[in-house]
Amino acid sequence: MTQKTTSNILNNTFKELSIQVSLGGLSFCILDGTDSKIEQLSTISFEKRATPEKLIEHLEDWFKKDIVSQTTFNKVTVIHENELAALVPKSLFNERNLSNYLKYNVKILENDFITYDELKEHDIYNVYVPFANVNNYIFDKFGDFEYKHFSTVLVETLINSSKKSDTQNVHVFISKTHFEIVVLDQKKLLFYNSFQYQQKEDFIYYLLFTIEQLNLTPEETPVFLTGIITEDNELYKIAYTYIKHLEIKNDYAPSHIKEIKELSTQNPNTFILLNSL
C-alpha cells in the first residue's frame, strides 16, 4: 500500500508533480523546484461525474503527454477531493477508531481504506477515505509519494492566511457541485462542513442555516467567498441579498511560488492545488 511520505530521493531534476483528483475533474501542476516556478498548470473538467475506476483512464491519458512522459519527478503529491472526510479535535482522536468518525456522516463500505492527515499546528486530525485505486496507480508509476485530503489544505490555508479579528469569520469555498463552509475565530477553527448543491437556493439555505446554528447573524458576520465565484454569479447575487458584509477573496497564495497570485486568480479551480505546494 502507499506510504504517506516520499523518500525524497534526489536525482538530476528538481521537478515536483501535484495532482488533485475528484469525480468531477482533475488538476495538475508541475513545479520547477530550482527556481520555484510553475512550468504547467492544467485542469480537466468532466462532462458528467466519473466513477473511481474511470479516474485511472483520465490519469493515463494525461500521463501520455510528452511534457509529462519525458519528465522525471523527484516529488509527487496527490490531493484527494471528496466528501468522505471528518475533522476531529486532537483530544478526541484515536487511530483505532477511524471508521467511527465517518460512519455517522458519510457512507463508507466495509473494505474502504481509511486514513488521516494531521494538522499539527492546529491540534486537528482529518479522517478520510482516499481514492485507493488512484493511490495504487500512482504508487505503481512513481513509487513513494505524498497524499492528503483537499479539506486539509483548505483549512490550513484559511487559518494560516486569516488575520486576528474581534469577529468570527465565515469562509465559503465554492466548487461546481459542492461547497465547504469554514468558520474561524481568532485563527481557531470553530466549524467545518461540506455541502452538495444544485440550485442557488440550496446554497443560500445551507449557508444561512449554518450562520444561524452558530448564533451568528448575516447582518454582522463577515462572509468571504472563494473558488469558482464572481460578482456576476447567481450564488454571489443571492448571498448579497441576505448578507451585509460579503466579499470575494481569491488571493490566497504561497509567497514562495513565482507568479502564483496571477495564476490562482485566473483559474480558481486550482486554489487547493496551488496552496498545497
C-alpha positions in Angstrom: 0.0 0.0 0.0 1.1 3.6 -0.5 3.0 5.5 2.1 2.2 8.9 3.5 5.6 10.4 2.8 8.0 10.3 -0.1 11.6 9.1 0.3 12.8 12.4 -1.2 15.5 10.7 -3.3 17.4 13.4 -5.2 18.1 13.0 -8.9 19.1 15.1 -11.8 15.9 17.0 -11.8 14.0 19.0 -9.2 10.6 18.8 -10.7 7.6 18.3 -8.5 4.2 17.0 -9.7 1.0 17.7 -7.8 -2.4 16.2 -8.8 -5.8 17.0 -7.4 -8.3 14.2 -8.0 -12.1 14.3 -7.8 -15.0 12.6 -9.5 -15.7 16.0 -11.2 -12.3 16.5 -12.7 -8.5 16.6 -12.4 -6.0 19.3 -11.9 -2.2 19.1 -12.5 0.8 21.2 -11.6 4.4 20.8 -12.5 6.8 22.9 -10.4 10.5 23.5 -11.1 11.8 23.4 -7.6 15.2 25.0 -8.5 13.6 28.4 -9.1 10.1 27.9 -7.6 8.5 28.5 -11.0 5.4 26.7 -12.3 6.0 25.0 -15.6 2.5 23.7 -16.2 -0.9 24.2 -14.6 -3.9 22.5 -16.2 -7.5 21.5 -15.3 -9.7 18.8 -16.8 -13.4 19.1 -16.0 -15.6 16.0 -16.7 -18.9 16.5 -18.5 -20.5 14.0 -16.1 -19.5 12.7 -12.7 -16.9 10.0 -13.2 -16.5 6.7 -11.3 -13.4 6.0 -9.3 -12.4 3.4 -11.9 -12.8 5.9 -14.7 -10.3 8.2 -13.0 -7.5 5.9 -13.9 -8.3 6.2 -17.6 -8.2 10.0 -17.4 -4.9 9.9 -15.5 -3.4 7.6 -18.0 -4.4 9.9 -20.9 -2.7 12.9 -19.2 0.5 11.0 -18.5 0.8 10.2 -22.2 1.6 13.9 -22.9 5.2 14.5 -23.9 6.0 17.1 -21.2 4.9 14.5 -18.6 6.2 11.3 -20.1 9.6 12.7 -20.6 10.0 14.3 -17.2 11.4 12.7 -14.0 9.8 13.9 -10.8 11.6 13.9 -7.5 8.4 14.6 -5.6 4.8 13.6 -6.3 1.8 14.8 -4.3 -1.9 13.7 -4.7 -4.8 15.7 -3.3 -8.0 13.7 -2.8 -11.2 15.7 -3.2 -14.4 14.1 -2.0 -16.9 14.4 0.8 -15.7 11.4 2.7 -13.9 13.2 5.5 -14.4 14.4 9.0 -12.2 16.8 11.1 -11.5 15.5 14.7 -10.0 17.5 17.6 -6.8 16.1 18.8 -8.2 15.5 22.3 -10.9 13.1 20.8 -8.7 11.4 18.2 -7.8 7.7 18.5 -6.2 6.0 15.5 -8.1 2.7 16.3 -11.5 4.4 15.8 -11.1 5.9 12.3 -14.3 4.4 10.9 -16.4 5.7 13.9 -15.5 9.3 13.0 -17.0 8.8 9.5 -19.9 6.4 9.7 -22.5 8.8 11.0 -21.8 11.5 8.4 -20.8 9.7 5.2 -21.5 6.3 3.6 -18.5 4.0 4.0 -18.0 0.4 2.9 -16.6 -2.4 5.0 -13.5 -2.7 2.8 -12.8 1.1 2.4 -9.3 2.2 3.3 -9.5 5.0 5.9 -6.5 7.2 6.7 -5.9 10.6 8.2 -3.9 13.8 8.0 -2.6 15.6 11.0 -2.9 19.4 11.1 -0.1 19.7 13.7 -0.2 23.4 14.3 -3.9 23.4 15.0 -4.4 20.2 17.0 -6.7 18.7 14.4 -6.9 15.4 12.6 -8.6 15.0 9.3 -10.0 11.4 8.9 -11.0 10.4 5.3 -11.4 7.8 2.6 -8.9 8.4 -0.3 -9.4 7.1 -3.8 -7.4 3.9 -3.1 -7.2 2.9 -6.7 -5.6 6.2 -7.6 -3.1 5.8 -4.8 -2.2 2.3 -6.1 -1.9 3.6 -9.6 0.4 6.5 -8.6 2.5 4.2 -6.4 3.0 1.7 -9.3 4.0 4.6 -11.5 6.3 6.6 -9.2 6.9 4.7 -6.0 6.6 6.5 -2.7 4.6 9.8 -2.8 2.7 12.1 -0.5 -1.1 12.4 -0.3 -3.6 14.3 1.7 -7.3 15.4 1.6 -8.2 18.6 -0.1 -10.0 19.9 3.1 -6.7 19.6 5.0 -5.2 22.1 2.5 -8.3 24.3 2.6 -8.5 24.6 6.4 -4.7 25.1 6.9 -4.7 27.7 4.1 -7.6 29.7 5.6 -6.3 29.5 9.2 -2.8 30.5 8.2 -4.0 33.3 6.0 -6.6 34.7 8.4 -6.0 37.9 10.4 -6.9 38.2 14.0 -10.3 39.8 14.4 -12.8 40.7 17.0 -15.5 39.0 15.0 -15.9 35.4 13.8 -15.4 34.9 10.1 -17.2 32.6 7.7 -15.3 31.3 4.7 -17.1 29.6 1.8 -15.1 27.6 -0.8 -17.2 27.1 -3.9 -16.8 24.3 -6.4 -19.1 23.2 -9.3 -21.3 20.8 -7.3 -20.3 21.4 -3.7 -19.1 24.0 -1.3 -17.3 24.0 2.0 -18.0 26.3 5.0 -15.2 27.1 7.4 -15.8 29.3 10.4 -12.9 30.8 12.2 -12.5 32.7 15.5 -9.1 34.3 16.2 -7.3 31.8 13.9 -9.1 28.9 15.6 -11.4 26.5 13.7 -15.0 26.6 15.0 -16.8 24.8 12.2 -16.2 22.8 9.0 -18.7 21.0 6.7 -19.2 20.2 3.1 -22.5 20.6 1.3 -23.8 19.4 -2.1 -25.9 21.8 -4.1 -27.7 22.0 -7.4 -29.5 25.3 -7.3 -28.7 28.7 -5.8 -31.5 28.1 -3.2 -29.6 25.1 -1.9 -26.5 27.2 -1.5 -28.1 30.0 0.4 -30.2 27.7 2.6 -27.1 25.8 3.9 -25.1 29.0 4.3 -27.8 30.9 6.3 -28.7 27.8 8.3 -25.0 27.4 9.3 -24.8 31.0 10.3 -28.0 30.7 12.4 -26.9 27.5 14.1 -23.6 29.1 15.2 -25.5 32.0 16.7 -24.1 34.4 14.2 -26.0 37.0 12.1 -26.0 37.7 8.4 -26.1 41.4 9.2 -22.9 41.4 11.2 -20.8 38.4 10.3 -18.2 38.8 7.6 -18.5 36.2 4.9 -15.7 35.5 2.4 -16.4 33.6 -0.8 -13.5 31.7 -2.5 -13.3 29.4 -5.5 -15.5 29.4 -8.6 -17.3 32.7 -7.9 -17.6 36.2 -9.4 -20.0 39.1 -8.7 -21.9 38.0 -11.8 -22.5 34.5 -10.4 -26.0 33.7 -9.2 -24.6 32.3 -5.9 -23.0 35.7 -5.2 -26.1 37.6 -6.1 -28.4 35.6 -3.8 -25.9 35.7 -1.0 -25.5 39.5 -1.4 -29.3 39.8 -0.9 -29.1 38.4 2.6 -25.5 39.0 3.9 -24.3 42.5 4.6 -20.6 42.0 4.8 -19.9 39.8 1.7 -16.5 39.7 -0.1 -14.9 37.6 -2.8 -11.4 36.6 -1.8 -9.3 34.6 -4.2 -5.8 36.0 -3.3 -4.7 33.2 -1.0 -1.3 32.1 -2.4 2.0 30.9 -1.0 4.5 33.7 -1.5 7.5 31.5 -2.4 6.0 30.5 -5.8 6.6 32.9 -8.7 3.5 34.4 -10.4 1.2 32.2 -8.3 -1.2 35.0 -7.4 -1.9 35.7 -11.0 -2.4 32.0 -11.7 -4.7 31.5 -8.8 -6.8 34.4 -9.9 -7.0 33.3 -13.5 -8.1 29.7 -12.6 -9.9 29.4 -9.2 -10.2 25.6 -9.9 -6.6 25.3 -8.9 -6.9 27.1 -5.5 -6.3 23.9 -3.5 -3.6 22.6 -5.7 -1.5 25.8 -5.7 -1.8 26.1 -1.9 -0.6 22.5 -1.4 2.8 23.3 -2.9 
